[in-house]
């Protein structure tokens, strides 16, 4: 039996179990491998190259619209998160906490960032899938501050177009644009805009 035939036979048929087929493809294509920490993956060279290409191409689009990058800390004090209770409510069940620094208990426990800009973030997911949802995953998210609600809406709609155009014209993934339902919107948000593939 040829090596290629063995590899294909080791992939679950798509019509038998779509979720397992997807995972098998990610592993056999050498995009990811599992780490020793449950729910975490290693981005192998091909998988990381995809991330790098997306990051470079999309970041250039953001910068063309005047956006700048920042690097935020990995740890967020719980007391600081409590100031944004409505916003944090959506993360609470998935937050990973640091309670010790070396052998000393911390006065204020620290959240491992559940969101940020171009970096990895941590959310303690129950069900994980490579690239779709893992406990530590690579992430891009933008944050802005505006004087008026109208300015915020205009910025959001402009960036929604940037994401949609990138997905459709660089990744060849058709998307639908719109607002999430009240039930699905981000905790603490007045509205949440989305692209769905």
C-alpha positions as CSV (number, residue, x, y, z in Angstrom):
1,X,0.0,0.0,0.0
2,X,1.4,3.4,-1.0
3,X,2.2,6.0,1.7
4,X,-0.4,8.4,0.1
5,X,-3.1,5.8,0.3
6,X,-2.3,5.0,3.9
7,X,-2.5,8.8,4.7
8,X,-5.9,9.1,3.0
9,X,-7.3,6.1,4.7
10,X,-6.3,7.5,8.1
11,X,-8.6,10.5,7.4
12,X,-12.2,10.0,8.6
13,X,-14.6,10.3,5.7
14,X,-16.3,13.8,5.7
15,X,-19.8,12.3,5.5
16,X,-19.1,10.0,8.4
17,X,-17.9,12.6,11.0
18,X,-17.3,16.2,9.7
19,X,-15.7,17.3,12.9
20,X,-13.2,14.4,13.0
21,X,-12.6,14.8,9.3
22,X,-11.6,18.5,9.8
23,X,-9.3,17.6,12.7
24,X,-7.7,14.8,10.7
25,X,-7.0,17.2,7.8
26,X,-5.4,19.8,10.1
27,X,-3.1,17.1,11.6
28,X,-2.3,15.3,8.3
29,X,-1.5,18.5,6.5
30,X,0.9,19.2,9.3
31,X,-0.7,22.5,10.2
32,X,-1.0,21.7,13.9
33,X,-0.1,19.1,16.4
34,X,-1.4,18.6,19.9
35,X,0.6,19.9,22.9
36,X,0.8,18.1,26.3
37,X,-1.8,20.7,27.7
38,X,-5.3,19.6,27.0
39,X,-7.1,21.9,24.5
40,X,-3.8,23.5,23.3
41,X,-2.1,23.1,19.9
42,X,1.3,23.7,18.4
43,X,1.2,25.7,15.2
44,X,3.6,23.8,12.9
45,X,5.5,25.7,10.2
46,X,2.7,25.5,7.6
47,X,0.1,26.5,10.1
48,X,2.1,29.4,11.4
49,X,3.0,30.5,7.9
50,X,-0.8,30.8,7.2
51,X,-1.1,33.0,10.3
52,X,1.9,35.1,9.3
53,X,0.5,35.7,5.8
54,X,-2.9,36.6,7.2
55,X,-1.3,39.0,9.7
56,X,0.9,40.8,7.2
57,X,-1.8,41.2,4.5
58,X,-4.6,42.2,6.9
59,X,-2.3,44.5,9.0
60,X,-1.3,46.4,5.8
61,X,-5.0,47.0,5.2
62,X,-5.6,48.3,8.7
63,X,-2.6,50.6,8.5
64,X,-3.9,52.0,5.2
65,X,-6.9,53.2,7.1
66,X,-4.8,54.9,9.7
67,X,-4.8,52.2,12.4
68,X,-1.8,51.6,14.7
69,X,-0.9,48.5,16.7
70,X,-0.2,48.4,20.5
71,X,1.0,45.5,22.7
72,X,-1.0,45.0,25.9
73,X,0.1,43.0,29.0
74,X,-0.6,39.3,29.2
75,X,-2.0,39.7,32.8
76,X,-4.9,41.8,33.8
77,X,-5.6,42.4,37.6
78,X,-9.0,41.3,38.6
79,X,-9.7,44.6,40.3
80,X,-9.3,46.3,36.9
81,X,-11.6,43.8,35.2
82,X,-14.3,44.5,37.8
83,X,-14.5,48.1,36.5
84,X,-15.9,46.7,33.2
85,X,-18.3,44.1,34.7
86,X,-20.7,44.1,31.8
87,X,-17.9,43.6,29.3
88,X,-16.2,40.9,31.4
89,X,-19.4,39.0,31.9
90,X,-19.0,37.3,28.5
91,X,-15.5,36.1,29.4
92,X,-16.0,35.1,33.0
93,X,-16.7,31.4,32.4
94,X,-13.6,31.0,30.2
95,X,-11.1,33.1,32.1
96,X,-7.8,31.5,33.2
97,X,-6.6,33.0,36.5
98,X,-3.1,33.2,38.0
99,X,-3.1,33.2,41.8
100,X,0.6,32.5,42.7
101,X,3.7,34.4,41.7
102,X,6.5,31.9,42.3
103,X,5.7,30.5,45.7
104,X,3.9,33.6,46.9
105,X,0.1,34.1,46.7
106,X,-0.9,37.2,44.8
107,X,-2.9,39.9,46.6
108,X,-5.0,40.5,43.4
109,X,-5.4,37.5,41.2
110,X,-4.5,38.0,37.6
111,X,-6.6,37.1,34.5
112,X,-4.6,35.7,31.5
113,X,-5.8,38.0,28.7
114,X,-8.9,36.6,27.0
115,X,-8.6,39.3,24.2
116,X,-6.1,41.7,22.8
117,X,-4.6,42.7,19.4
118,X,-2.2,40.6,17.3
119,X,-1.2,37.9,19.8
120,X,-2.3,34.6,21.5
121,X,-5.1,34.8,24.0
122,X,-6.5,32.3,26.5
123,X,-10.0,31.1,27.0
124,X,-10.7,27.9,29.0
125,X,-12.8,26.2,26.4
126,X,-14.6,23.0,27.1
127,X,-14.8,21.8,23.4
128,X,-11.8,22.5,21.2
129,X,-10.9,22.2,17.5
130,X,-7.7,23.3,15.8
131,X,-7.9,26.9,14.5
132,X,-11.6,27.2,15.4
133,X,-11.3,27.2,19.2
134,X,-8.5,26.1,21.4
135,X,-7.6,27.2,24.9
136,X,-4.8,29.3,23.7
137,X,-5.3,30.7,20.2
138,X,-3.9,33.4,17.9
139,X,-6.2,36.4,17.6
140,X,-6.6,39.8,16.1
141,X,-9.1,42.3,17.5
142,X,-9.3,46.1,17.2
143,X,-10.3,48.6,19.8
144,X,-11.1,52.3,19.3
145,X,-12.5,55.2,21.2
146,X,-14.9,57.7,19.7
147,X,-16.5,61.0,20.7
148,X,-20.0,60.1,19.3
149,X,-22.0,56.9,18.7
150,X,-22.2,57.8,15.0
151,X,-18.4,57.9,14.7
152,X,-18.2,54.5,16.4
153,X,-20.7,53.0,14.0
154,X,-18.9,54.4,10.9
155,X,-15.6,53.0,12.2
156,X,-17.2,49.6,12.9
157,X,-18.8,49.4,9.5
158,X,-15.6,50.5,7.7
159,X,-13.6,47.7,9.5
160,X,-16.4,45.2,8.9
161,X,-15.9,45.9,5.2
162,X,-12.1,45.5,5.6
163,X,-12.5,42.1,7.2
164,X,-15.2,41.0,4.7
165,X,-13.1,42.1,1.7
166,X,-10.0,40.4,3.0
167,X,-11.9,37.1,3.5
168,X,-13.5,37.2,0.1
169,X,-10.6,38.5,-2.0
170,X,-7.5,37.1,-0.2
171,X,-8.8,33.9,1.4
172,X,-11.5,33.2,-1.2
173,X,-14.1,32.7,1.6
174,X,-17.5,34.2,0.9
175,X,-19.0,35.8,4.0
176,X,-22.3,37.4,5.1
177,X,-22.0,40.7,7.0
178,X,-24.4,41.9,9.6
179,X,-25.3,42.4,13.3
180,X,-25.5,39.6,15.8
181,X,-28.8,39.1,17.6
182,X,-29.3,40.6,21.1
183,X,-28.8,37.1,22.5
184,X,-25.5,36.6,20.5
185,X,-24.0,40.1,20.9
186,X,-20.9,40.6,23.0
187,X,-21.5,41.2,26.7
188,X,-21.7,44.9,27.5
189,X,-22.0,45.9,23.8
190,X,-24.8,48.0,22.3
191,X,-24.4,46.1,19.1
192,X,-22.0,43.4,17.7
193,X,-21.2,43.3,14.0
194,X,-20.0,40.1,12.4
195,X,-18.9,38.4,9.3
196,X,-20.0,34.7,9.0
197,X,-18.7,32.1,6.5
